[in-house]
């Protein structure tokens, strides 16, 4: 008998996997790049918008500071830090602060009893009373048509000028402000060296409250004068920005 040879085992080779294609990575790189560009652009855009907003805020703050320095403060008295002495009028029920180096003169109701006109002057301590310059004053007048001078000035529009050939000063209405929660009319004065530098008229309950100050040319003051070097404009702002009704 012939011997049969045993069958030989078949060896199966594992299928080889294809080599990775490098080009498949390119779309991913492009997507990541686009996302990066979008994020960078967004950061630049929002950064620029924030810069623009900050610039506008700075400009607004500068304008507000300039307005406060050039006109009576529009802040309520409770928000305005004040130092110095306090004046309170019991009849007209108003109060204000004034500098320590000033004194109050007057405070007397003049004229007929029913009219109740009040005159208050504030001057540097040690100076002559009731001088036309270098003082601040508060006067009350009825708005009943008896005082046509105040009626005419109060009716001016911003930028308009009041003048009278028989009256030396000229009054120009400037920007309004707020005193004691009430909108008031402000005026600058020119044409009279002995007149008022600034006048403010507040109209409340049928009465004018006229707030003024006048300062003489510092060159006309002697160095030993109590008024020498006093900033009357600053004192004006302190008094009338703290003015309020009780």
Secondary structure, 3 states (H helix, E strand, C coil): CCCCCCCCCCCCCCCCCCCCCHHHHHHHHHHHHHHHHHHHHHHHHHHHHHHHHHHHHHHHHHHHHHHHHHCCCCCCHHHCCCCCEEEEECCCCEEEEECCCEEEEEEEEECCCCCCEEEEEEEECCCCCCCCCCEEEEEEEECCCCCHHHHHHHCCCCCCEEEECCEEEEEEEEEEEEECCEEEEEEEEECCCCCCCEEEEEEECCEEEEEEEECCCHHHCCCCCCCCCCCHHHHHHHHHHCCEEC
